[in-house]
Amino acid sequence: MNPFFALSRTVLLRMSRAAALGRLVQRTAWGRRSVRRFVAGDTIPVAVEVALDLKRRGFTVTLDRLGEASTGASADSYAADASALLTAQAAAGLEPNVSVKLTAIGLGEGNAVAAARLDRILATAQGVNGFVRVDAEYPNSLDQMHEIVAAARAAGRPVGAVVQANMQRSGADLERLIAASIPVRLVKGAYDPGAEGVGEMEAVNAAYLALAERLIATNLPIAFGTHDDRIISKLGAAAQTRGEIQLLYGVRSDLAERLVANGWRVRIYTPYGPDWWPYSLRRMAERPANLRFVLRSLVGR
Ligand SMILES: Cc1cc2nc3c(=O)[nH]c(=O)nc-3n(C[C@H](O)[C@H](O)[C@H](O)COP(=O)(O)OP(=O)(O)OC[C@H]3O[C@@H](n4cnc5c(N)ncnc54)[C@H](O)[C@@H]3O)c2cc1C
């Protein structure tokens, strides 16, 4: 990797964890302007407007209330917002579909507490014929995620999970999810897998394609969460009939338009909320060239 990018990535990931700096920047108008590309806005009505616009352009949408690890009242408020999002989507004629991070609804307080908050969101989803995807996070949270999602699914809740191709455990995880009829979003993985990783990017890509093949052989709904055209071009006709591509809001809009034109169903994962600092910095770290867009927006071009 280019040494400038490597340095930028390290600095950006460090900055993403600088909570005090984040709180400060999040309050400023120039800060909000700089992340407009990746984040739909601060409030539910604005997020719903953005989702309606995406729907008019031929996409489906998953909304995500941005938030990092929370407990207590702030985890309650995150969970209440996820439910409010589902209701607002239904009221606006959108498909009610949200993603949730278990750490944001109090995984730090234990499985039972997080599962209870998730169940409130799932009950709302069930009431509006919606769906909730539980995002995959750090390696040390994956066992808890699987336990909580499996219990919710066994109780008949409309819940799905995420499998990260960069983890050695993912083949076995996928088999368990398939056996429990849990819909899967397949991604490369955004978190450092440490010693449990499959290796460099080529190995991750090969693992992704092997897991994709296994999913295509099932009759579960499939979501391929990737912007990698080379991977997408290898997925084949059966994948296109059975699955959808999911892309992050503000990333590879050219690809999104092209996939729709080629007959793919495309869902845009659209985050919103005032706590946009860590998420946006992670997106910039994935591709430091994004900094160029941010700097341009700051000088108003
Ligand atoms: C809908 C969705 C949901 C996700 N959910 C999770 C989750 O629950 N858990 C998890 O660990 N990870 C999740 N991820 C992140 C994922 O794991 C990867 O970190 C991320 O998608 C980059 O990998 P890639 O497959 O796009 O391939 P890459 O090889 O990283 O990228 C392929 C190409 O896409 C473009 N690209 C990728 N990222 C960016 C960016 N930030 N800005 C501009 N261009 C970019 C570049 O052109 C790049 O060459 C999700 C991703 C998506 C799309």
The ligand as a MOL file (V3000), in Angstrom:
LIG
                    3D

  0  0  0     0  0            999 V3000
M  V30 BEGIN CTAB
M  V30 COUNTS 53 58 0 0 0
M  V30 BEGIN ATOM
M  V30 1 C -24.1440 -3.0420 2.8860 0
M  V30 2 C -22.9130 -3.3190 3.6660 0
M  V30 3 C -23.0180 -3.7440 4.9860 0
M  V30 4 C -21.8640 -4.0420 5.7180 0
M  V30 5 N -21.9850 -4.5630 6.9750 0
M  V30 6 C -20.8780 -4.9760 7.6320 0
M  V30 7 C -20.9650 -5.6360 8.8890 0
M  V30 8 O -22.0390 -5.8790 9.4250 0
M  V30 9 N -19.8050 -6.0140 9.4890 0
M  V30 10 C -18.5620 -5.7940 8.9170 0
M  V30 11 O -17.5510 -6.1860 9.4800 0
M  V30 12 N -18.4600 -5.1320 7.7400 0
M  V30 13 C -19.5830 -4.7270 7.0820 0
M  V30 14 N -19.4530 -4.0770 5.8830 0
M  V30 15 C -18.1090 -3.5940 5.4360 0
M  V30 16 C -17.3700 -4.6420 4.6600 0
M  V30 17 O -16.9930 -5.6880 5.5150 0
M  V30 18 C -16.1080 -4.0280 4.0100 0
M  V30 19 O -15.2780 -3.4830 4.9790 0
M  V30 20 C -16.3990 -2.9370 2.9930 0
M  V30 21 O -17.5810 -3.2090 2.2940 0
M  V30 22 C -15.2540 -2.8540 1.9490 0
M  V30 23 O -15.1250 -4.0970 1.2900 0
M  V30 24 P -15.6080 -4.3920 -0.2250 0
M  V30 25 O -16.2890 -5.7160 -0.2080 0
M  V30 26 O -16.4190 -3.2830 -0.7180 0
M  V30 27 O -14.2790 -4.6400 -1.0060 0
M  V30 28 P -12.9250 -3.7610 -1.1380 0
M  V30 29 O -11.9620 -4.6670 -1.8260 0
M  V30 30 O -12.5260 -3.1340 0.1620 0
M  V30 31 O -13.3780 -2.6190 -2.1090 0
M  V30 32 C -13.7270 -2.8650 -3.4710 0
M  V30 33 C -13.7960 -1.5310 -4.1730 0
M  V30 34 O -14.8980 -0.7890 -3.6230 0
M  V30 35 C -14.5490 0.5660 -3.4580 0
M  V30 36 N -14.6450 0.9330 -2.0370 0
M  V30 37 C -14.6870 0.1270 -0.9650 0
M  V30 38 N -14.8340 0.8310 0.1880 0
M  V30 39 C -14.8790 2.1290 -0.1890 0
M  V30 40 C -15.0390 3.3640 0.5130 0
M  V30 41 N -15.1550 3.4220 1.8450 0
M  V30 42 N -15.0520 4.5100 -0.2120 0
M  V30 43 C -14.9370 4.5030 -1.5600 0
M  V30 44 N -14.8010 3.3680 -2.2760 0
M  V30 45 C -14.7710 2.2030 -1.6080 0
M  V30 46 C -13.1730 0.7360 -4.0270 0
M  V30 47 O -13.3000 1.0840 -5.3890 0
M  V30 48 C -12.5770 -0.6460 -3.9190 0
M  V30 49 O -11.5880 -0.8480 -4.8760 0
M  V30 50 C -20.5910 -3.8260 5.1280 0
M  V30 51 C -20.4810 -3.4050 3.8000 0
M  V30 52 C -21.6060 -3.1830 3.0610 0
M  V30 53 C -21.4620 -2.7610 1.6210 0
M  V30 END ATOM
M  V30 BEGIN BOND
M  V30 1 1 1 2
M  V30 2 1 2 3
M  V30 3 2 2 52
M  V30 4 2 3 4
M  V30 5 1 4 5
M  V30 6 1 4 50
M  V30 7 2 5 6
M  V30 8 1 6 7
M  V30 9 1 6 13
M  V30 10 2 7 8
M  V30 11 1 7 9
M  V30 12 1 9 10
M  V30 13 2 10 11
M  V30 14 1 10 12
M  V30 15 2 12 13
M  V30 16 1 13 14
M  V30 17 1 14 15
M  V30 18 1 14 50
M  V30 19 1 15 16
M  V30 20 1 16 17
M  V30 21 1 16 18
M  V30 22 1 18 19
M  V30 23 1 18 20
M  V30 24 1 20 21
M  V30 25 1 20 22
M  V30 26 1 22 23
M  V30 27 1 23 24
M  V30 28 2 24 25
M  V30 29 1 24 26
M  V30 30 1 24 27
M  V30 31 1 27 28
M  V30 32 2 28 29
M  V30 33 1 28 30
M  V30 34 1 28 31
M  V30 35 1 31 32
M  V30 36 1 32 33
M  V30 37 1 33 34
M  V30 38 1 33 48
M  V30 39 1 34 35
M  V30 40 1 35 36
M  V30 41 1 35 46
M  V30 42 1 36 37
M  V30 43 1 36 45
M  V30 44 2 37 38
M  V30 45 1 38 39
M  V30 46 1 39 40
M  V30 47 2 39 45
M  V30 48 1 40 41
M  V30 49 2 40 42
M  V30 50 1 42 43
M  V30 51 2 43 44
M  V30 52 1 44 45
M  V30 53 1 46 47
M  V30 54 1 46 48
M  V30 55 1 48 49
M  V30 56 2 50 51
M  V30 57 1 51 52
M  V30 58 1 52 53
M  V30 END BOND
M  V30 END CTAB
M  END
